[in-house]
Amino acid sequence: MMNEIFGFNLNETRLAVVNAFEKLLKEKPFDEISVTQICNEASISRATFYYHFKDKWDICQWHYGVIAEHFLFQTGRTLNWFQANFLNTTAFAEHDTLYRWGFGMEGYQSLFEHAKRRRIQTLRETIVDYKHEKLDPELEFQIVALADAEVGGVTHWFVGNMPYSIETLCRYLDDAVPRRLYNLLNEPADDTISRLFSL
């Protein structure tokens, strides 16, 4: 049902690479995993790998982008805050090893930094393009503060071995949204999909 509603069409080769990479992450540290090992596990050539990914760091960022585009980035567009976070985190949790590693990385290439940049960008787009509101200094501040809190909360949850339910995490995330931003985006611009869920 989710695939039909959200139009999921994950590239099979890319998904095979994600699954192979995650399997290897369960067996050995990231630094000991080579692109060749990933290719062997996914039954693809190195040329095919590099056709789809620029490097092994790109694997997690690609998966994050695909999932977040369908769920998290729909906040205020087709889903409310809780629905977007719940569906997004549920999809991430299916690849818990991948995300525990990704959110545990440090530096500019880390999933934490990538996720913050993407979240800030899409919240701005939603406010301007879907809600037709102007960005003012208060909203800009709330967007950046939320991205820090939200990505930090999800990182804490994954790196801490998911110590409470996804629903509890999403209630905490809901409570962390600054009220003006929450009120602006909690009602989706198009609630056709949102009404299908009783979250």
N, C-alpha and C positions, 0 to 999 in steps of 0.2 A: 504493500500500500504506500509506504513512504517513497519508494522509487517512482511510483506513478504520480503521486502528488507533487513531488519536488523535481521530477524530471532528471533523476540521477542517471548519468551515463558515464561511469568511470572507465577510463581507458584500461583495458585488460592488461596490457604490457606494463603500464605504470603501476597498477595495483599489484601485479606479480612482483615487481621490484620492491614495493612497500612491504609486502608480506615476507619476501626473502630477507630484506634488511632487518625487519623486526625479529625474525627467527634468529639471525646471526647476533643481534643485540642481546638476545636471551642467553647466548652461549659465550660471548666474549666482549671485552671493552671495545668501544667505538674505534679507538686508535689501532686496534688489531684487525679491523675489518677493511678489506680492500675492495675496490670496485670489481676486480676479477672474481672475488669470492661471492659478491652480490650477484654478479652475472651468472656464475655457475649455479647458484642456488635458485635463481629465477629462470634458468635455461634460456638465456638470451646472450647475444654477443656484446662485446664492449661498445661496438659501433651503435647498436640499438640502445644501450644504456645512455650513451652521450647524445643520442638523438632526442631522448626524452628528458634527461637531467644534465645540468652543468657539472655537478659533482655530488658526492654522497650526502652533503648537508642539504642539498636541494630536495631530497626525497621527502623529508618531514615537512618542509615548507610547502611543497606542492600539495601534500595530503591535507595539511592545515587549510590551505587556500580553498581547496575544493569543498571540504566539509563546511568551513566557515561561510563560504559564499551561499551555500544552500540553507544554512541555519542562522548562525550568529549575526551575519551581516544583513539578515532580514529583519532585525530589530527595527520596529517603526515602519517597515515597508509592508511585510505580510505577516509578521509575528509580533507578539508583545515581548517584553523583556524576559519574563520567566520562560515562555515557550522557546524562544531563540536559544537561551542558555541551556535549557534542559535537553533539547534535541541535539544541540551542538556537542555538549559534554557527553551525552550518551553515545554519539558516534565516535568521539575521541576515545572513550573508555574501551571500545572494542579493540583498540590498538594501544592498550595501556603501556606496554613496554616502549613502544615508539615515542609516546608523549612523555613518559617519565624521563626518558633520555633527552628528548627535545627540549623540554622545559627546564631540565637540569643543566643544559649547556650555558656557557657564559660568553659574552662578547657580542659584537655587532651581528654576527651570523647566527646567534642563538635564536631559538624559536620565541623566547620571551620578547626580545627586541623586535623581531619580525612581526609577531602578533600585535604588539603595541602599535607599531607604525600602521599596520593594516586596519586595526580597530579605529584609530583616530581618523584615518582617511575615510573609512566608510561611514562613520557617524557624521562627519562633516557633510558628505554627499547626501546622506539620508535627510538631514535637516534642511539643506538647501534645495535639493532636487525633488524630494518626496513630500516634505512638509512646507516647502516654500517659505521658509523663515530665513532671516538674515543672521549670520553669525556675529555675535557681539563678544566683547572681552569675557563676560561672565560665562557664556556658553563655551567659548574656547577653553577656558580654565576647567570647566566641568568635564569636557570631553577628555582632556589630557589627564585629569585626576582620575576619572573613571577608568581609562585605559590602564593606568598604573595599578589601580586597585583590583580591577577585574582580572587582568592577566596575572598579577601577583597572587590573587586568590586561587586561580586555577592552577598556577605553578605550585603553590604550597600544597594543594590537594593532591596533585599527581606525584610530586616528589616525596610527599609524606605517605605514600602508598594508599591513597584514597581512604582516609580514616572515617568518613561518614558517607551517607548516601548521596547520590547525584541530586536528588530532590532537596536535601538539606543544603548542599553546596549552592544550588541555584537560588534558594531562599536567601541565603547569606549574600549572594551576588546582587539579588534584587534590592536588598536593604542598603547596599553600598552605593547605589546609583544616586547622584545628587538629585533632589526633588524636581527642580525645574526641568532637567534633562529627562528624568523619568516620566514626568507628566507630558512632555512634548512628544515622546516616542512610544509610550505604552499602548496607545491606540494605533494599530497599523493603518497606513494609508489605504491599503486594500486588505480587508479582513476576510476575504474568501477562504484562505487557507487557515487562518487563525481560528475561525469558527469551527473547523473540523476537529480541533483538539480541545479537550477539557482540562488543559493545564493551567 
